[in-house]
Amino acid sequence: MDNVVFQTQLHNGVLNTHNTCNSSEIKRRQPPSLRIRALDAAQPFDYETRLSEQFEQSTKLKIAIIGFGNFGQFLAKAFVRQGHTVLATSRQNYSSTAESLGVSFYSDPHDLCEQHPDIILISTAILSFEKVLKSLPIQRLRRNTLFIDVLSVKEFPKKVFLETLPNHFDILCTHPMFGPESGKHSWKDLPFVYDKVRIGSEESRQIRVEKFLNIFKKEGCRMEEMSCADHDMDAAGSQFMTHTVGRVLEKMHLATTPINTKGYETLLNLVENTSSDSFDLYYGLFMYNKNALEQLERLDLAFQSLKMELFGHLHKKLRKQMFGDEGEEVRRPVLLQLPRNGAALPAPSSDIGETSTN
């Protein structure tokens, strides 16, 4: 304590040493100003913090969403939640909605493209995809920008991308096989299909694709890499058929009853889920997937086969009632198994039971 007092008095020039030192001598004897030196002192811009911020920023993407309807907003929430910068543009003015989600909205696509996003993600209806892509001012983008679609069909956007975009743009075709309803609680174990159609060999471009895919991995999606052709083949037999059956049941105006079974509840839920989607989506699944028509023909063939099997049993029952015996065995026109996908459908015939299953 005495030492502190001594230094303080000396620093203030008030100490008179033996009354023999003049003011200039006192100044020469003053120690330098005291400084606090501590390794753990809080600094406003310490080096470690800056490095951490730079690393965090290097893992983030600037994603521009073209088409900010329900699905675009649905994806944007996850992008923002993971810390990515999200821009958006759309025919309608979604500026207030975008602001509430932490998204920058641009009414003019030119202004959006001038922000030089890492990714252009097109989230439009299937029917308007080509028109929207060709209307974008791609000359304002960086030459290595990554283009991504999220349509429910894949060969169609791949073809349009390759025909429209110069070779210096990257292309990733994807299909998140879920939406705002099925994915409202979690994306865990929901399938995400993708095809790296054209990605530059530079390391930065390879890393950028993985950063985007990692968004869906972090959300728990089941990642499925497959070609666009394989996707459309599988989707015609699953997604398109699901929508078709749901819309057929919707035409029947199914209603809940006091004695609903679990199976019937499942059918009602199917009708609700498929009817909530626009008819344009269903028409796009049919129009832009070359496998869809075959599935419709297979469904019709299966229905006709089932009807003939029922009527065959009925014929046998009526004959027994009328004649007291079953008489000669009636050869019922039954299709025991449908041809596999891609196999030729049988020609219409009453003798369907002989249809090959190869």
C-alpha positions as CSV (number, residue, x, y, z in Angstrom):
1,M,0.0,0.0,0.0
2,D,2.9,2.4,0.9
3,N,4.4,1.6,-2.5
4,V,1.2,2.5,-4.3
5,V,1.0,5.8,-2.4
6,F,4.6,6.5,-3.2
7,Q,4.1,5.9,-6.9
8,T,0.9,7.9,-6.9
9,Q,2.6,10.9,-5.2
10,L,5.6,10.6,-7.5
11,H,3.4,10.4,-10.6
12,N,1.5,13.5,-9.5
13,G,4.7,15.5,-8.8
14,V,4.0,16.2,-5.2
15,L,6.8,14.3,-3.5
16,N,9.7,16.4,-2.3
17,T,12.8,14.2,-1.8
18,H,14.9,15.6,1.0
19,N,13.9,19.0,-0.4
20,T,16.9,19.0,-2.7
21,C,15.4,17.8,-6.0
22,N,14.1,20.3,-8.4
23,S,11.0,19.7,-10.7
24,S,13.1,18.5,-13.6
25,E,14.8,15.8,-11.5
26,I,11.4,14.6,-10.3
27,K,10.2,14.3,-13.8
28,R,13.2,12.2,-14.8
29,R,12.6,9.8,-11.8
30,Q,8.9,9.3,-12.6
31,P,8.1,5.7,-13.7
32,P,6.1,5.2,-16.9
33,S,2.3,5.2,-16.8
34,L,0.9,2.1,-15.2
35,R,-0.6,-0.4,-17.7
36,I,-2.8,-3.5,-17.1
37,R,-1.4,-6.5,-18.8
38,A,-3.5,-9.7,-18.4
39,L,-3.9,-12.7,-20.7
40,D,-7.5,-13.1,-19.8
41,A,-8.5,-9.5,-20.2
42,A,-11.7,-9.0,-22.3
43,Q,-10.8,-7.3,-25.6
44,P,-13.4,-5.8,-28.0
45,F,-11.9,-7.4,-31.1
46,D,-9.8,-10.3,-30.0
47,Y,-8.1,-12.5,-32.6
48,E,-9.9,-15.7,-31.6
49,T,-13.3,-14.1,-31.9
50,R,-12.5,-12.8,-35.4
51,L,-11.2,-16.2,-36.5
52,S,-14.4,-17.9,-35.2
53,E,-16.6,-15.4,-36.9
54,Q,-14.7,-15.8,-40.2
55,F,-15.0,-19.6,-40.0
56,E,-18.7,-19.4,-39.2
57,Q,-19.2,-17.1,-42.2
58,S,-17.3,-19.4,-44.5
59,T,-19.7,-22.2,-43.8
60,K,-22.8,-20.1,-44.7
61,L,-24.4,-19.6,-48.1
62,K,-26.3,-16.8,-49.7
63,I,-29.4,-18.4,-51.2
64,A,-31.8,-16.7,-53.5
65,I,-35.3,-18.3,-53.7
66,I,-37.2,-17.6,-56.9
67,G,-40.9,-18.2,-56.1
68,F,-41.7,-17.4,-52.5
69,G,-45.0,-19.2,-52.1
70,N,-45.8,-21.7,-49.4
71,F,-43.0,-24.1,-50.3
72,G,-40.4,-21.4,-50.8
73,Q,-41.3,-20.0,-47.4
74,F,-41.2,-23.5,-45.9
75,L,-37.6,-24.0,-47.1
76,A,-36.5,-20.5,-46.2
77,K,-37.4,-21.1,-42.5
78,A,-34.9,-23.9,-42.4
79,F,-32.2,-22.0,-44.3
80,V,-32.5,-19.0,-41.9
81,R,-32.6,-21.2,-38.9
82,Q,-29.2,-22.6,-39.9
83,G,-27.7,-19.2,-40.3
84,H,-27.7,-18.8,-44.1
85,T,-28.5,-15.5,-45.8
86,V,-31.7,-15.8,-47.7
87,L,-33.0,-13.6,-50.5
88,A,-36.3,-14.0,-52.3
89,T,-38.4,-12.7,-55.2
90,S,-41.8,-13.6,-56.5
91,R,-44.7,-12.4,-58.7
92,Q,-46.6,-11.4,-55.5
93,N,-45.4,-9.0,-52.9
94,Y,-44.3,-11.1,-50.0
95,S,-42.1,-8.4,-48.4
96,S,-43.9,-8.4,-45.0
97,T,-43.8,-12.2,-44.8
98,A,-40.2,-12.3,-45.8
99,E,-39.3,-9.7,-43.2
100,S,-41.0,-11.8,-40.5
101,L,-38.9,-14.8,-41.5
102,G,-35.6,-12.9,-41.7
103,V,-35.5,-12.9,-45.5
104,S,-34.6,-10.0,-47.8
105,F,-37.3,-9.6,-50.4
106,Y,-36.7,-8.1,-53.8
107,S,-39.7,-7.2,-56.1
108,D,-37.3,-6.9,-59.1
109,P,-35.3,-10.0,-60.0
110,H,-32.6,-7.7,-61.5
111,D,-31.9,-6.3,-58.0
112,L,-31.8,-9.7,-56.5
113,C,-29.3,-11.1,-59.0
114,E,-27.1,-8.0,-58.4
115,Q,-26.6,-9.3,-54.8
116,H,-24.6,-12.1,-56.4
117,P,-26.1,-15.1,-54.4
118,D,-24.2,-18.3,-54.2
119,I,-27.3,-20.3,-55.2
120,I,-30.4,-19.6,-57.3
121,L,-33.1,-22.0,-56.0
122,I,-36.2,-22.1,-58.2
123,S,-39.3,-22.9,-56.2
124,T,-42.1,-22.4,-58.7
125,A,-44.9,-24.6,-60.1
126,I,-43.9,-27.2,-62.6
127,L,-46.0,-25.5,-65.3
128,S,-44.2,-22.1,-64.9
129,F,-40.7,-23.4,-64.3
130,E,-39.3,-22.9,-67.8
131,K,-40.8,-19.5,-68.3
132,V,-39.5,-18.3,-64.9
133,L,-36.0,-19.6,-65.6
134,K,-35.7,-18.0,-69.0
135,S,-36.9,-14.6,-67.6
136,L,-34.1,-14.4,-65.1
137,P,-31.3,-11.8,-65.8
138,I,-28.6,-14.4,-65.5
139,Q,-26.0,-12.0,-67.0
140,R,-26.0,-10.2,-63.6
141,L,-25.0,-13.3,-61.7
142,R,-21.5,-14.6,-61.1
143,R,-20.4,-17.0,-63.8
144,N,-20.2,-20.0,-61.4
145,T,-23.5,-19.6,-59.7
146,L,-25.2,-22.8,-58.6
147,F,-28.8,-23.4,-59.9
148,I,-31.1,-25.7,-58.0
149,D,-34.7,-26.8,-58.6
150,V,-37.1,-28.5,-56.1
151,L,-39.7,-29.7,-58.5
152,S,-41.5,-33.0,-58.1
153,V,-40.3,-34.2,-61.5
154,K,-36.7,-34.3,-62.5
155,E,-36.0,-35.1,-66.1
156,F,-37.9,-32.0,-67.2
157,P,-36.0,-29.4,-65.2
158,K,-32.7,-31.1,-66.0
159,K,-33.5,-30.8,-69.7
160,V,-34.5,-27.1,-69.4
161,F,-31.5,-26.2,-67.3
162,L,-29.1,-27.8,-69.8
163,E,-30.7,-26.1,-72.7
164,T,-31.0,-22.7,-71.1
165,L,-28.0,-22.1,-68.9
166,P,-24.4,-21.5,-70.2
167,N,-21.8,-24.1,-69.3
168,H,-20.2,-22.0,-66.6
169,F,-23.3,-22.4,-64.3
170,D,-23.6,-25.3,-62.0
171,I,-26.7,-27.5,-61.9
172,L,-28.2,-29.5,-59.0
173,C,-31.6,-31.2,-59.4
174,T,-33.3,-32.0,-56.1
175,H,-36.7,-33.2,-54.8
176,P,-37.5,-32.8,-51.1
177,M,-40.2,-35.5,-51.0
178,F,-42.2,-33.7,-48.3
179,G,-43.8,-30.3,-47.8
180,P,-45.2,-27.8,-45.3
181,E,-47.8,-30.3,-44.1
182,S,-45.8,-33.6,-43.9
183,G,-42.7,-31.8,-42.7
184,K,-44.2,-29.2,-40.3
185,H,-43.0,-31.0,-37.2
186,S,-39.7,-32.5,-38.4
187,W,-37.7,-33.5,-41.5
188,K,-36.2,-36.5,-39.7
189,D,-36.1,-39.6,-42.0
190,L,-38.0,-37.8,-44.8
191,P,-36.4,-38.5,-48.2
192,F,-34.4,-35.9,-50.1
193,V,-33.5,-36.9,-53.6
194,Y,-30.7,-35.2,-55.6
195,D,-28.7,-35.5,-58.8
196,K,-25.5,-33.5,-59.3
197,V,-26.2,-32.8,-63.0
198,R,-23.3,-30.4,-63.7
199,I,-20.8,-29.3,-61.0
200,G,-17.5,-27.6,-61.7
201,S,-14.3,-29.3,-60.7
202,E,-13.0,-26.5,-58.6
203,E,-12.8,-27.3,-54.9
204,S,-14.9,-24.2,-54.0
205,R,-17.8,-25.4,-56.2
206,Q,-17.7,-28.9,-54.9
207,I,-17.7,-27.6,-51.3
208,R,-20.6,-25.3,-52.1
209,V,-22.8,-28.2,-53.2
210,E,-22.0,-30.1,-50.0
211,K,-22.8,-27.1,-47.9
212,F,-26.3,-27.0,-49.5
213,L,-26.9,-30.7,-49.1
214,N,-25.7,-30.5,-45.5
215,I,-28.7,-28.3,-44.7
216,F,-31.0,-31.2,-45.2
217,K,-28.6,-33.7,-43.6
218,K,-28.6,-31.5,-40.4
219,E,-32.4,-31.5,-40.5
220,G,-32.3,-35.3,-40.4
221,C,-33.4,-36.1,-44.0
222,R,-32.7,-39.4,-45.6
223,M,-30.4,-38.4,-48.4
224,E,-30.9,-40.3,-51.7
225,E,-28.6,-39.7,-54.7
226,M,-30.1,-41.0,-57.9
227,S,-30.4,-40.0,-61.6
228,C,-33.3,-37.9,-62.7
229,A,-34.5,-40.7,-64.9
230,D,-34.6,-43.2,-62.0
231,H,-36.3,-40.7,-59.8
232,D,-39.1,-40.1,-62.3
233,M,-39.6,-43.9,-62.8
234,D,-40.0,-44.4,-59.0
235,A,-42.0,-41.2,-58.4
236,A,-44.6,-42.2,-61.1
237,G,-45.3,-45.4,-59.2
238,S,-45.3,-43.7,-55.8
239,Q,-46.1,-40.0,-55.7
240,F,-48.2,-39.8,-58.8
241,M,-50.1,-42.9,-57.9
242,T,-50.7,-41.6,-54.4
243,H,-52.1,-38.4,-55.8
244,T,-54.2,-40.3,-58.4
245,V,-55.8,-42.6,-55.8
246,G,-56.4,-39.6,-53.5
247,R,-58.2,-37.6,-56.2
248,V,-60.3,-40.6,-57.3
249,L,-61.5,-41.0,-53.7
250,E,-62.1,-37.3,-53.5
251,K,-64.5,-37.6,-56.4
252,M,-66.5,-40.1,-54.4
253,H,-67.0,-37.6,-51.6
254,L,-66.0,-39.9,-48.8
255,A,-67.3,-38.9,-45.4
256,T,-66.5,-39.8,-41.9
257,T,-68.8,-42.2,-40.1
258,P,-69.4,-43.3,-36.5
259,I,-67.8,-46.7,-37.3
260,N,-64.6,-45.6,-39.0
261,T,-61.9,-48.2,-39.2
262,K,-58.2,-47.4,-39.1
263,G,-57.9,-48.2,-42.7
264,Y,-60.8,-45.9,-43.6
265,E,-59.2,-43.1,-41.5
266,T,-56.1,-43.6,-43.6
267,L,-58.1,-43.1,-46.8
268,L,-59.7,-39.9,-45.4
269,N,-56.2,-38.6,-44.5
270,L,-55.0,-39.4,-48.0
271,V,-57.9,-37.5,-49.6
272,E,-57.2,-34.5,-47.3
273,N,-53.5,-34.4,-48.1
274,T,-53.8,-34.8,-51.8
275,S,-56.8,-32.4,-52.2
276,S,-54.8,-29.7,-50.3
277,D,-52.4,-29.5,-53.2
278,S,-53.3,-27.6,-56.4
279,F,-54.5,-29.4,-59.4
280,D,-51.7,-27.7,-61.3
281,L,-49.3,-29.8,-59.3
282,Y,-51.1,-33.0,-60.1
283,Y,-51.3,-32.1,-63.8
284,G,-47.6,-31.3,-63.8
285,L,-46.8,-34.7,-62.3
286,F,-48.7,-36.2,-65.2
287,M,-47.7,-33.9,-68.0
288,Y,-43.9,-33.8,-67.3
289,N,-43.2,-37.3,-66.2
290,K,-43.3,-39.7,-69.2
291,N,-43.9,-42.6,-66.8
292,A,-47.2,-41.2,-65.5
293,L,-49.4,-42.3,-68.4
294,E,-48.2,-45.9,-68.1
295,Q,-49.2,-45.8,-64.4
296,L,-52.7,-44.6,-65.3
297,E,-53.0,-47.5,-67.8
298,R,-51.8,-50.0,-65.2
299,L,-54.3,-48.6,-62.7
300,D,-57.2,-48.9,-65.2
301,L,-56.0,-52.5,-66.1
302,A,-55.9,-53.5,-62.5
303,F,-59.4,-52.1,-61.8
304,Q,-60.9,-53.9,-64.8
305,S,-59.1,-57.1,-63.7
306,L,-60.5,-56.8,-60.2
307,K,-64.1,-56.3,-61.5
308,M,-63.9,-59.3,-63.8
309,E,-62.6,-61.4,-60.9
310,L,-65.6,-60.3,-58.8
311,F,-68.1,-61.0,-61.6
312,G,-66.5,-64.4,-62.2
313,H,-67.2,-65.4,-58.7
314,L,-70.7,-64.0,-59.0
315,H,-71.3,-66.0,-62.1
316,K,-70.3,-69.2,-60.4
317,K,-72.5,-68.5,-57.4
318,L,-75.6,-67.7,-59.6
319,R,-75.1,-70.8,-61.7
320,K,-75.1,-73.0,-58.6
321,Q,-78.3,-71.4,-57.4
322,M,-80.0,-71.7,-60.7
323,F,-78.9,-75.2,-61.8
324,G,-78.0,-76.9,-58.5
325,D,-74.4,-77.5,-59.5
326,E,-71.5,-75.5,-60.7
327,G,-71.4,-77.1,-64.1
328,E,-68.3,-76.9,-66.1
329,E,-65.6,-74.8,-64.5
330,V,-65.8,-71.3,-65.7
331,R,-62.6,-69.8,-66.7
332,R,-62.6,-66.5,-65.0
333,P,-60.7,-63.6,-66.8
334,V,-58.3,-62.8,-63.9
335,L,-55.0,-60.9,-64.2
336,L,-53.0,-62.5,-61.4
337,Q,-50.1,-60.0,-61.7
338,L,-49.6,-56.8,-63.6
339,P,-46.6,-56.4,-65.9
340,R,-43.6,-54.8,-64.4
341,N,-42.9,-51.1,-64.9
342,G,-41.6,-50.6,-68.4
343,A,-43.0,-53.9,-69.7
344,A,-45.6,-53.8,-72.5
345,L,-49.2,-53.8,-71.3
346,P,-51.4,-56.7,-72.7
347,A,-53.8,-56.0,-75.4
348,P,-57.5,-55.7,-74.3
349,S,-58.9,-59.2,-74.1
350,S,-61.5,-61.2,-72.1
351,D,-58.8,-63.9,-71.7
352,I,-56.7,-61.7,-69.4
353,G,-55.8,-64.7,-67.2
354,E,-53.1,-65.7,-69.8
355,T,-51.2,-62.4,-69.6
356,S,-47.5,-62.8,-69.2
357,T,-45.9,-61.4,-66.1
358,N,-42.4,-61.2,-67.5
